Amino acid sequence: MREILFSVGEASGDLHAGKVAEALRERRPDIPMAGIGGEYMRAAGVELLEHIEQLAVMGFVEVLAHVPKHWALLRMLRRRIATGRVGLVVLLDYPGFNLKVAEVAHRAGIPVLYYITPQVWAWGAGRLSKLAQVVTKAASILPFEESLLRENGIDATFVGHPLLDRALHLPSRSEARTLLGLPTTGEILAVFPGSRRAELSRHLEPFLAIASELRRRRPGLHVVVSVAPTVKISSTDCPFPLVHGASFPVLRAATAGLLKSGTTTLEAAVAGLPHVIGYSTSPITAAIAKRVIKIPHIGLVNVVAQREVSREFLQNDLRTVTVADALEPLLTEGSDVRDMAEAGLRDVRAMLGTPGAARRVAEMALGLLR
């Protein structure tokens, strides 16, 4: 029995690959699985060839330092594929590296399933031709991706967004507050500064300044900062309570949110939390992004809606008073601004499909493996 080889590059990919591996294990426990990943994949029975802890990077400049490591990993995977033991390669996101893995597998005659495809709708449209050449099947998680990929010769299927599986049984606001030990009444601001070191270094200070400004205006406001389980922030750097690894309960407990751009904005849409988006990166990366990114919004909630559901404050626009002014009406129940935001978030949630993405991807994988 030939194995399924996974390749992911960061924590979110490890989570989603782990769910696919669980679904595969339920259906075919005899199939060996191996790959580059993390603890979710290991718990699902995937043999880890390399841990992702040191791989997750963002930005055009920041990725350069990881090039030697990536080439070493690629050589390792090439050797494994050359043994003939691999029957299917499953890739998740991380296109700079995974497209090279796909090319190696394609040359070896091994089918390639790409789950959570590159964001070619934002930038890197030149990758479409490469995807068409080396990917056997694509499983897209955003509603507009399927038609775009198919129009460019890629066999793609929209499988729904995987975060919907994590949101099957969301707590009520009061239940979430009790679970987290937060006040059961009053306003709560949820702050999500990011999970990567580079994100935290750029977002934590301005996000906390915005939260403090809102506390000054609204003395009864309670602030909670949500971070990944692996993130360590000292009390001297953050005067507000930290919650580790419980994004949905925090989103459900809060009245409004200040979120860095990314999947967290879609989680907020599913949780129904009005929010604003802040994001800052290095000046060089920002300058390059301004030239190559072809869409008007960067927040995924706005990308899916194809309009501004949540206001975005990027780079120099991430100013304390300006962002606090945008957040304040979202904290007021029944305000016109809040009602409009909640309606937009409901629209986005409806666009994300139905639960069961991991199961659908596992069925695709088994079909390709046969």
N, C-alpha and C positions, 0 to 999 in steps of 0.2 A: 504494500500500500504506500503510494507516494504521499508526501506531506504537503500541507498548505503552509506557505511561507508568508508571514506578515511583515510589513515595514511601516512603522509610524515614527514621528519625530518629536512629539510633545505629549503632555499629560492628557489633553482632550482626545487625541488620537488613541492613546492607550485605553482610555475609558470605552470609547466606541468599538475599538477592536476587541476588547474584552467581552463586550456584549455579543458581538458576532461569534466569537469563539465559544461562548456559553451556548448559543443557539446551535452551533455546529456540533458541540459535544452532546447535546440532547438528542440530536438526530443521528449522528454517526460517531459514537465514542471510539471507534476503531481507527479513525483518521488521525495521524500524528500532525502536530502543529508546532511551528517554531517561528522565531523572528526577532526583530528589534522592537522593544516595547518596554512596558513597566509592570507595576504590581497588579493592575487589573487583568492584564493578559496572563501573567504568571498564575493568578488565582483561578483563571479559566482553563488552565492546563496547557498553556503555550510555553514551550521551552524557550527561555530568553537567551538569545545569542549575544545581545548587547543591551544594556539598560539605557533608557532615554534621558536620564537625569541631566546629562551635560550637553544635550543636543538642542534644546528649545531656544531658538533665537528669533529675533524679528528685525526687520530693517535691511536696507540695501547695504549699508556699511557694516553693521554689526555681524552679518553672516560671514564676512571674510575670514575672521579668526577661526572659524570652524571648518574651513575647506580641507585642511590636511586630515582631520578626523573623518570627514565625509568620504574622502577617497579611500581611506583605510577600510571603512565599513563596506564601501562598494566592492572593493577587492574581495573581502570576506564573503559577501553574498554571491559574487560571481563564481567563486570557487565552489560554494555549496550548490549552486544551480548546475554547475558543470558536472557534478557527480551523478546527475540523473535522478536524485532522490526527491526533487521538488515537482509536484503535479500542478500546482496553482500558486500564483503570487497575488496577494491581496494588499493593496496600497491604500493608505489613509492620509489625505492632505499632504503637507510637506513636499510641494512639487519640485523645488530645486534639487532635492535628492531623489525623490521617488520616481521622477520621470527617467532618470538614469537607470534606476533599478528596472523599470518597465522595459527600457531598451535592451538591457541584458537578457531579461526573460524572453522578450519577443524574438531575439536572435536565436535563442535556444529552443524555440518552438513551444514555449510554455504559455498557457493562457494567463492574461492579466486582468484582474478585477480592480477597478479604481473606485473606492468608496470615499465620499467627501472630496469631490473633484476640485482641481485648482480654480481659483476665482478669476477665470479668464474674462469674465464680464466686467471686471474692475480694471485689470491691467494684464499684460502678458498675453494678448490675443494671439500672438505668434505661436503660442503653445498649442493652439487648437490643431494645427496640422500634425504636430508631434503626437498628440493624444490619439488622433485618428490612425496614425501609423502603428503605434505600439500597444494600445489598450484594446483588449477584447470586449470588455463590457464596463460601462460606467454606471455607478449608482449615485445619483445626485440627491442633495438634501434641501435644495431651494427650488421653489416651484417653477421659476423661469429658466432654470439651467437645462432641463431636458430638451426643450425645443432648440435652444442655442447649440447644444452639443450635437443633436441630430442633424441640424442644418449644416454642420461642418463634418459630417461623415462619421460620427462617433455613436456607437450603439449605446444609448443612454436611457435610463429609466428613473423617474422620480420616485423615491422610496419613502418620502416623508422625512421630517427632521427628527434625529434620534433623541433630542431633549424631551420630546413629547412622552417618551417611555418613562423618563424620570419624573414626569409631572402627572402621572395617572391618578395619584391620590394626594393632592395638595391640601395642606391644612388650612383652616380658616384663619383670619387675622388673629383672633383671640387665641386659637390653638397654637399658632406659630409663636406668639409672644410668650405664652406660658412655657412652651418647649424651650425657648431660648432664655427664659428668665428675665424678660423685658417687661416694662410697665404695660398693664393691660389696657390702659386708657391714655389718651394724649397722642401727640404727633411724634413720629419716629422717622428720621432720615437715614437711609441705608447708603453707605459709601463703599464703592467697589473700585479700588485704585489699580487693580491688576494682580496677576499672579507671577509674572516674570520679574527678575531683579531690575532689568532696565525700565520696565513699566513703573515699578514702585519708586525707583529713584527719581523719576520725572513727574509722577502723579501724586504721590503721598502728600508732599508739602502743600501744593496748591489745593488739593481736594480738602485737606484738613482746614486750610485757611477759609475756604468757602463754607464749610460746615460751621466753623467758629463764628463767621459773620452772621449766619442764619441763627445760631444760638443767641448772639447778641440782640438780634431783632426779635426773636421769639424765645424768651427765657425758658419756657416750658418744653422746648424741643429736646428730644432724646436722640443722640447720634450713635450709630453702631457701624463699625468698619468690618467688612467681610473680606477675608483673605483665604488663600489656598492653605491646606493642612501643613504644607512644608514651609510656609512663610513665617519668619521670626521678626517681630517688630517690638522694640523696647517701649516701655511706658513713657520714657522720656521723649520718644519720637512721636508717640500717639497718645493724646490725653483721653481718647474715647475707648470704650470697650471693644475688644476684637472678638470676632466669631470665625472659627476655622472650619472650612469645608462644609458649610450648610447654606449654600446659596439660595435654594428655593425657600426654606423657612425664613431667611432674612428678607427676601423679596416679598413674601406674603405678610410678614409682620410689619413692614414699613408702610408709611404714608406716601413717601416719594423717595426717589433715588438719584444719586450722583454716580454715574457709571462710566468706566473707561469703555472705549469702543471695542466691539467684539461680540462673541456669542452671548455674553451676559445681557446684552440688550434684547436678544430674542427670549432669553429666560425671563426677563422682566415683562415682555409682551405676554408670554404664557401665564405668568403669575398675575398679570393685570396691574402692574405697578407703574404709574406715571414717573418719568425720569427725564433728566437731561444727560447729554453725552459729552465727556471731556477727553481729549487725547493730545499728547505731546510726544514728539520724538526728536532725535538729533536734527540740528539745522540742515545738515547735508542730506540725510534721509528724507526730510520734509521737502527739500528743494527738488530732489529727484522724483518723489511721489507726486508733486504738483505737476510735473511734466508728463508722467506716464499714466497716472490714474485717470480714467475716462468717464467716471460717473460723478454725479453731483453730490452724493452723500457717502460717508464712510461707515456710519452706524448701520449694522445689519438690519435693525428694525426698520430703518428708513429705506435701505436698499430693497428689502422685500416689499414694502408698501409702495415703493417708487414715488414717495413724497416724504416731506418732513413730518413724521409723527412725533419724534423727539428732537428737541433742538440740539445742535452740535456746536461745540466750542473747541476749536483746534488751535494748537500752537500759541501764538500771541493773543488770541481771543480768549484764552483760558484765564480770564481775569476775575478776581474775587468778587467784586461788587456786581459785575455784569452777569456772572453765572448765578449768584445769589438772587438777583432780580428775576431771573428766569425760573428759578426753582421755587420761589416763595409762593406763587399762586397755585402750584401743584400740591402744596401742603394744605391748602384750604379746601376741605370737602365741599362739593357743590359749586365750586367756581367754574366759570365758563371755560377757562383754560384747562382745568383738570378734566371736565366732562369731555372736551374735545380730544384730549390725549387718551382717555380711557376708551373712547369709541375707536380711535385709530389702532390701539393695541388689540382690541377684539378683532378687527379686520386682519391684522397680521397673524394672529393665532390661527384664524380660519384658513389662511393661505399655507400654513406649514404642513398640511396633510393630516394623517391619522397615525396613532401609535403603531409600532411594529416594524420600524426600520431595520433593526438588527436581524429579525426573523426573515425579512424579505431578502436582505443581503446574504444571509446564510443559505437560503434556497438558491440564489444566483450562483453562489460559490460551488454548491454541490452539483448544479447543472454543468458548470464549466469543468469541474474536476472529472466528471464522467466522460 
